[in-house]
Amino acid sequence: MAAPMTDDPEASERELAQELIGDMAELINNTRPVMFLCGGLLAALAVSIAVEAAFAPSPFPTGVAGIAGGLLLAALMLCWLTAVTLLTLAGRPILGIVSDHRWKAGAPLDPRARWLNLPPVTATRDEWVWVRAHMLIAAARIRMSRVQAALLWTLATTALFLAWTAVTLLAR
């Protein structure tokens, strides 16, 4: 969507900048599909680990393969717990820590930060400041980096599961 053309080039430029920053923040903050993917993968891994452990004749074969399988299973469990923790924290609001401090101090809680909501395009210059736009993008980037860390640990957990499955199947 293009900014409306006006005679004032500064106003037109400001409206275009507001629109571009809003679009950029929306794209960076769109983390829901990745979070659903991570949650689905972690749930599937939990079910797969349970099924494999239930139907395996012996969870740990003897010898070197047993030691390797045990170490891989321990690493798998630690990675799975880390991925679940990071995924849970990725969905937490950016300002949760600030709210915790307000609650401990007895200050009234404000669930919205002023700079997390975009002002309308028709907002005055005082309502739209660049600091607010930069903070909006920074908050969206922090959330995206949290989701990316959760995705990385989920993929590492998947790789460890595949390695553990291979060692378990080859040891039989």
C-alpha positions in Angstrom: 0.0 0.0 0.0 1.6 3.3 -1.1 1.4 6.5 0.9 -1.0 9.1 -0.5 0.5 11.8 -2.5 0.5 15.2 -1.0 2.0 18.6 -1.9 4.2 18.5 1.3 7.2 16.2 0.5 8.1 16.0 4.2 4.6 14.7 5.2 4.6 12.3 2.3 8.0 11.0 3.3 7.0 10.7 6.9 3.9 8.7 6.0 5.9 6.4 3.8 8.5 5.8 6.5 5.7 5.1 9.0 4.1 2.5 6.7 7.5 0.9 5.9 8.5 0.6 9.6 5.0 -0.8 10.4 5.3 -3.4 7.7 8.9 -4.3 8.8 7.9 -4.7 12.4 4.9 -6.8 11.4 7.1 -9.1 9.3 9.8 -9.5 12.1 7.1 -10.0 14.8 5.3 -12.7 12.8 6.6 -15.6 14.9 3.5 -17.7 15.3 4.1 -20.2 12.4 7.6 -20.9 13.6 6.3 -21.4 17.2 3.6 -23.8 16.0 6.3 -25.7 14.0 8.6 -26.0 17.0 5.7 -27.1 19.3 4.6 -29.7 16.8 8.1 -31.1 16.3 8.7 -31.3 20.1 5.4 -33.0 20.6 6.1 -35.5 17.9 9.6 -36.1 19.3 8.1 -36.8 22.8 5.6 -39.3 21.3 8.3 -40.9 19.2 10.7 -41.3 22.1 8.0 -42.9 24.2 6.9 -45.3 21.4 10.5 -46.3 20.7 11.3 -46.8 24.3 8.1 -48.8 24.8 8.6 -51.2 21.9 12.4 -51.6 22.1 13.3 -55.0 23.5 16.1 -53.4 25.5 16.5 -49.6 25.8 20.3 -49.9 26.1 22.2 -52.6 24.1 25.4 -53.9 25.6 28.9 -52.7 24.8 30.0 -49.5 23.1 26.6 -49.2 21.3 24.9 -49.2 24.7 27.2 -46.4 26.0 26.7 -44.4 22.9 22.9 -44.9 23.0 22.8 -43.9 26.7 24.9 -40.8 26.1 22.7 -39.9 23.0 19.5 -40.4 25.1 20.8 -38.2 27.9 21.8 -35.5 25.4 18.4 -35.9 23.7 16.5 -35.4 26.9 18.6 -32.3 27.8 18.1 -30.8 24.4 14.4 -31.5 24.4 14.0 -29.8 27.8 16.1 -26.8 26.7 14.0 -26.5 23.5 10.7 -26.7 25.4 12.0 -24.1 27.9 13.1 -21.7 25.1 9.8 -22.1 23.2 7.9 -21.3 26.4 10.0 -18.2 27.0 9.8 -17.1 23.4 6.0 -16.8 23.7 6.4 -14.7 26.9 5.7 -11.0 26.3 8.7 -8.8 25.8 8.0 -6.7 28.8 7.2 -9.5 31.2 10.3 -8.7 33.3 9.2 -5.0 33.6 5.7 -6.2 34.7 7.3 -8.5 37.3 9.2 -5.5 38.7 6.1 -3.4 38.8 4.2 -6.1 40.6 6.9 -6.5 43.2 7.1 -2.8 43.7 3.3 -2.5 44.1 3.0 -0.2 41.0 -0.1 -0.5 38.9 0.4 -2.9 36.0 0.1 -1.7 32.5 0.1 -4.6 30.1 0.7 -2.5 27.1 3.9 -0.5 26.4 3.3 2.7 24.6 5.8 2.0 21.9 4.5 -1.5 21.1 1.4 -0.2 19.4 1.7 1.6 16.1 0.0 5.0 15.9 -2.5 5.6 13.0 -1.1 7.0 9.8 -3.1 10.2 10.5 -1.2 10.7 13.8 0.4 14.0 14.5 4.2 14.4 14.5 4.3 14.4 18.3 2.5 11.1 18.4 4.9 9.5 16.0 8.5 9.7 17.1 11.4 7.8 15.6 12.5 6.6 19.0 9.2 4.8 19.3 9.6 3.2 15.9 13.1 2.0 16.7 11.9 0.5 20.0 9.0 -1.2 18.2 11.4 -2.9 15.8 13.8 -3.7 18.6 11.1 -5.4 20.6 10.0 -7.4 17.5 13.6 -8.4 16.8 14.1 -9.6 20.4 11.0 -11.8 20.1 12.2 -13.2 16.7 15.7 -14.0 18.2 14.0 -15.9 21.0 11.9 -17.9 18.5 15.0 -18.6 16.4 16.9 -19.9 19.4 13.9 -22.3 20.2 13.9 -23.4 16.6 17.7 -24.1 16.7 17.4 -26.3 19.8 14.4 -28.1 18.3 16.4 -29.0 15.2 19.3 -30.1 17.4 16.9 -32.3 19.3 15.6 -33.8 16.1 19.1 -34.6 14.9 19.9 -36.2 18.3 16.7 -38.3 18.1 17.6 -39.5 14.6 21.2 -40.4 15.8 19.8 -42.2 18.9 17.3 -44.1 16.7 20.1 -45.1 14.3 22.3 -46.3 17.1 19.4 -48.2 18.8 18.4 -49.9 15.5 22.0 -50.7 14.4 22.9 -52.3 17.8 20.2 -55.0 17.5 
